[in-house]
Amino acid sequence: MIVVGLDTSTAATAVALRLADGLTSVARDDPPARARPGHATRLLDMLHDLLVRAGVAWSEIDRIAVGVGPGTFTGLRVGVATARGLSQSLGAELVGVSSLRALAAAALAGESIDAGFGEPIDTGAGEPADAGPGEPVGVLAVIDARRGEAFAAAYEAGDHGDPRELVPARALPPAGLADVLAAAEQTLDGAERRWLAVGDGAVRFRDELAGAGAIVPSDESPLHLLSGAAICELGVRLAPLGVREIEPDYRRRPDAEVALERAASGGGVQL
């Protein structure tokens, strides 16, 4: 099965092409700080480049896997609309993948754990934190939700590399991240875990997560990057759905809707 994976839940545009033999190629576009994301302008071009380099025609794609969030409203809308359009025009199957689950899957992959936990991790607080190579690990996947909030969910390693969800995705203020970790611990019946927090939200809210006992890799760690390859790998295991069954997981009301409500109530539009 040839699978294309794409994710636009964060400022980055991430794409991947997984061939029938499992070989996967990836590409991503990370806009500079304060620059507008290039989802709408870069996504199809990046996919086209991957196909050309692999010698694969658009018509050979069997499945489209798309990250459905939670994430930014505009980014998710672009990604899901593009995936729907490709599925319809190519006759390819369509699956939706949680973007937080994809973050956790990459962090829980064996090579990532070995690289991150076999050695001290730079927590950004001045002193490294250690964890034994065989110690059970839980992952808190955190995406920057803007408005001073985060999208977060907790996972542990499940069967066949698919993360098992301990705490479902939610939108919350930074102070609430400690509550997510506490809730995850309660589901484990006293089993001890070291918690690794990953994602652009983990970078932004490093202090809150470190205060809750989570280990946050250095800002430059690839564990914080949402990978199109992880979207592909999870997408291979899911049952395809109809085009209209794949919906963005906004997890909260869009910014524009909130602004309009404020304006209607006399509060003015806040940007």
Sequence and secondary structure as in RCSB ss.txt:
>XXXX:A:sequence
MIVVGLDTSTAATAVALRLADGLTSVARDDPPARARPGHATRLLDMLHDLLVRAGVAWSEIDRIAVGVGPGTFTG
LRVGVATARGLSQSLGAELVGVSSLRALAAAALAGESIDAGFGEPIDTGAGEPADAGPGEPVGVLAVIDARRGEA
FAAAYEAGDHGDPRELVPARALPPAGLADVLAAAEQTLDGAERRWLAVGDGAVRFRDELAGAGAIVPSDESPLHL
LSGAAICELGVRLAPLGVREIEPDYRRRPDAEVALERAASGGGVQL
>XXXX:A:secstr
  EEEEE SSSSEEEEEE TTS EEEEEE   TTS   HHHHHHHHHHHHHHHHT  GGG  EEEEE  SS HHH
HHHHHHHHHHHHHHHT EEEEE HHHHHHHHHHSHHHHHHHHSS B  SSSS B   TTS EEEEEEEEEETTEE
EEEEEE  GGG  EEEEEEEEE GGGHHHHHHHHHHHTTT   EEEEESHHHHHTHHHHHHTT B   TT GGGS
  HHHHHHHHHTS    GGG     SS  HHHHHHHHHHTTS    
